[in-house]
């Protein structure tokens, strides 16, 4: 490999801002902030969404879809609830 053309590959802490979970992963991401964990200083990258907080992985997305279906059913049923078939 050529010297001086590759970015620095080091351990970086990825912080999920919604859940507060930390992940130490090797990365080339450039950061300005640092954090101290277990007596060692790491570069810090703040993430808005990770697998811990994304609705697809947590199951919250399917609940929204299900509640929409239930509400549609109730709206349809409410129109015919007062009528009696002969």
C-alpha positions as CSV (number, residue, x, y, z in Angstrom):
1,X,0.0,0.0,0.0
2,X,1.1,3.5,-0.7
3,X,2.0,5.6,2.3
4,X,0.0,8.7,3.2
5,X,-3.0,8.2,0.9
6,X,-5.2,6.1,3.2
7,X,-7.4,7.5,6.0
8,X,-6.6,6.5,9.6
9,X,-8.4,3.3,10.6
10,X,-9.0,3.3,14.3
11,X,-11.4,2.5,17.1
12,X,-14.3,4.9,17.3
13,X,-17.3,5.1,19.7
14,X,-20.7,5.4,18.0
15,X,-23.3,6.8,20.3
16,X,-27.0,6.2,19.7
17,X,-28.6,9.5,20.8
18,X,-32.0,8.0,21.3
19,X,-31.1,5.1,23.5
20,X,-27.7,6.1,24.9
21,X,-26.0,2.9,23.8
22,X,-22.3,3.0,22.9
23,X,-20.6,0.8,20.2
24,X,-16.9,0.6,19.8
25,X,-16.1,-0.1,16.1
26,X,-13.1,0.4,14.0
27,X,-13.8,3.1,11.4
28,X,-12.2,5.9,9.3
29,X,-14.9,8.4,10.2
30,X,-13.5,11.9,11.0
31,X,-14.8,13.4,14.3
32,X,-14.0,16.4,16.5
33,X,-15.4,15.1,19.8
34,X,-13.9,12.5,22.1
35,X,-15.2,10.3,24.9
36,X,-13.4,8.4,27.7
37,X,-14.5,4.8,28.3
38,X,-12.8,2.4,30.5
39,X,-9.9,4.8,31.0
40,X,-9.2,5.1,27.3
41,X,-10.0,8.1,25.1
42,X,-11.8,7.4,21.8
43,X,-13.1,9.6,19.0
44,X,-16.9,10.0,19.3
45,X,-19.5,9.9,16.5
46,X,-23.1,10.6,17.4
47,X,-25.8,8.6,15.5
48,X,-29.4,9.6,15.2
49,X,-30.6,6.1,14.5
50,X,-29.1,2.6,15.0
51,X,-30.6,-0.9,15.0
52,X,-31.5,-0.4,18.7
53,X,-33.7,2.6,18.0
54,X,-34.9,2.2,14.3
55,X,-38.7,1.4,14.1
56,X,-38.1,-1.4,11.6
57,X,-35.8,-3.3,14.0
58,X,-37.8,-2.5,17.2
59,X,-41.1,-3.6,15.7
60,X,-42.8,-0.2,16.3
61,X,-43.3,0.2,12.5
62,X,-45.5,-2.9,12.3
63,X,-47.6,-1.7,15.2
64,X,-48.4,1.6,13.4
65,X,-49.5,-0.4,10.3
66,X,-51.7,-2.7,12.4
67,X,-53.4,0.2,14.3
68,X,-54.2,1.8,10.9
69,X,-55.9,-1.4,9.8
70,X,-57.9,-1.7,13.0
71,X,-59.0,1.9,12.7
72,X,-60.1,1.4,9.1
73,X,-62.1,-1.7,10.1
74,X,-63.8,0.1,13.0
75,X,-64.7,3.0,10.7
76,X,-66.3,0.6,8.2
77,X,-68.1,-1.3,11.0
78,X,-69.4,1.9,12.6
79,X,-71.4,2.8,9.5
80,X,-73.3,-0.5,9.6
81,X,-73.6,-1.1,13.3
82,X,-76.9,0.7,13.7
83,X,-78.7,-1.0,10.8
84,X,-80.7,-4.3,11.2
85,X,-80.9,-6.7,8.2
86,X,-84.3,-8.1,7.4
